[in-house]
Amino acid sequence: MDDPYVLLKNCPVDPELPMLDLDNPVVDKRNRKTTYVAEAFLVLYAELMGQQPIGYINVNDGDVFQDIHPMRSLMATQSQKAAKSIFFHKDLANHFVRPDWVNILGLRASAQNEIHTSFVRNRDLLAYLDERVLKGLREEKFHTPYDDLTLSSPNKRLGPAPVHPILGGATDHDIRFFENRTVGLDRASQELVDEVVRALHALKKRLLILKGDFVGSANNECIHNKEVVRIGDEGAVMNRWLMKTVNVRSLDMHKVHMLPAQVRIVNG
């Protein structure tokens, strides 16, 4: 895919937003956010683009509208509740239901803080790596654990994630990867992981998401991270708030993995 991202500016956001409790921002949002402008925009965009938003029972108890917002107990994790950088990844990189699109809307962010979202297109990464590396990445010699939010939830215990190739799967250019979480099962395979990391940081393009900025990305056609580059307002870091939906092409394709009597909430 040539253009796996969409950037829109000046998108509608709720005129008033509560300051969320850092101990449990998800529950606090449910109790205190009484307008739904951001949610309506995310649903409208998905509807116009033929996307189906989904939730995961292990991520915010199945909320379809997920908050990228710090949470005290998870600030040091590689999750949407982190306060620090999140390494290059695809959302739910090795999950049995990986989203086709990830849509993010900025609700509250300070321009004094350089907290970037960086992207690399699959096609640029594959063109950068030599044939020896690409061949090795197609072997089932890598492991990526399930993401931190999925593992931290008591709702559904998934057990160990399967061994996998980094390259190949649903398509010949499909990539399953999470920097510093994906590991090679032997020394040669780990060297290939290191090559991928070097390539990603050489190719990355940074974007600063502020209030009203919307980024839609094709999750299986690009890879992204969150980079905390410079902090000018520490307090604003703790209250930075982006809202996202993860979306699939078809609910029917994944119905075997949905909760009983649910059409869009994944059991895991």
PyMOL commands that set and color helices and strands:
alter all, ss='L'
color gray80, all
select helices_A, chain A and resi 25-32+37-48+60-62+72-74+122-128+131-137+148-152+187-203+234-238+252-257
alter helices_A, ss='H'
color red, helices_A
select strands_A, chain A and resi 5-8+52-56+66-68+86-89+101-108+114-121+142-143+163-164+183-184+205-208+214-218+222-230+241-248+265-266
alter strands_A, ss='S'
color yellow, strands_A
deselect
rebuild
show_as cartoon
